Amino acid sequence: MSKDGLDKAADAVKRTTDNVKDAIHEASHRTAADAEKARREALDGDLTGTEKAKSVLNEAKERTQAELDAAKREVRKHT
């Protein structure tokens, strides 16, 4: 295999590895966001306004991180 062939193969392995890691991270963040929402819904009457706001922000943070991981894979697909 030529140097170019080895470089292409190494790049393909790295790209696949990065895509898998980002997919795992995305799933983890989405799961955390769903769990936060479920927790908030289950404790709705017992949460103070501040606790509810923190929960909403934590859910939004997790969903944003999931979207960033998905975007990284999408960008990688087009480069």
C-alpha positions as CSV (number, residue, x, y, z in Angstrom):
1,M,0.0,0.0,0.0
2,S,1.4,3.4,-0.9
3,K,1.9,6.3,1.5
4,D,-1.2,8.0,0.2
5,G,-3.2,4.8,0.6
6,L,-2.0,4.4,4.2
7,D,-2.9,8.0,4.9
8,K,-6.4,7.6,3.5
9,A,-6.9,4.5,5.5
10,A,-5.7,6.1,8.7
11,D,-8.0,9.2,8.0
12,A,-11.0,6.9,7.4
13,V,-10.3,5.1,10.7
14,K,-9.9,8.4,12.6
15,R,-13.1,9.8,11.0
16,T,-15.1,6.7,11.9
17,T,-13.7,6.7,15.5
18,D,-14.6,10.4,15.9
19,N,-18.1,9.8,14.5
20,V,-18.7,6.9,16.9
21,K,-17.5,8.9,19.9
22,D,-19.7,11.9,18.9
23,A,-22.7,9.6,18.4
24,I,-22.2,8.1,21.9
25,H,-21.8,11.6,23.4
26,E,-24.9,12.8,21.6
27,A,-27.0,9.9,22.9
28,S,-25.7,10.4,26.4
29,H,-26.6,14.1,26.4
30,R,-30.1,13.4,25.0
31,T,-30.6,10.7,27.6
32,A,-29.6,13.2,30.4
33,A,-31.9,15.9,29.0
34,D,-34.8,13.4,28.8
35,A,-34.1,12.3,32.4
36,E,-33.9,15.9,33.6
37,K,-37.3,16.6,32.0
38,A,-38.9,13.5,33.5
39,R,-37.5,14.3,36.9
40,R,-38.9,17.8,36.7
41,E,-42.3,16.5,35.6
42,A,-42.3,14.0,38.4
43,L,-41.4,16.5,41.1
44,D,-43.3,19.5,39.6
45,G,-45.3,20.3,42.6
46,D,-42.3,19.9,44.9
47,L,-39.9,22.1,43.0
48,T,-39.3,25.8,43.9
49,G,-39.2,28.3,41.1
50,T,-35.5,28.4,41.3
51,E,-35.1,24.6,41.2
52,K,-37.5,24.4,38.2
53,A,-35.5,27.1,36.4
54,K,-32.2,25.3,37.1
55,S,-33.8,22.1,35.8
56,V,-35.0,23.7,32.6
57,L,-31.5,25.3,32.0
58,N,-29.8,21.9,32.7
59,E,-32.1,20.2,30.2
60,A,-31.4,22.9,27.6
61,K,-27.6,22.6,28.2
62,E,-27.7,18.8,27.6
63,R,-29.8,19.2,24.4
64,T,-27.4,21.9,23.1
65,Q,-24.4,19.7,23.8
66,A,-26.2,16.8,21.9
67,E,-26.8,19.1,19.0
68,L,-23.2,20.2,18.9
69,D,-22.1,16.5,18.8
70,A,-24.5,15.9,15.9
71,A,-23.3,19.0,14.1
72,K,-19.7,17.8,14.4
73,R,-20.6,14.6,12.7
74,E,-22.5,16.4,10.0
75,V,-19.6,18.8,9.3
76,R,-17.2,15.8,9.2
77,K,-19.5,14.1,6.6
78,H,-19.2,17.0,4.2
79,T,-15.5,17.5,4.5
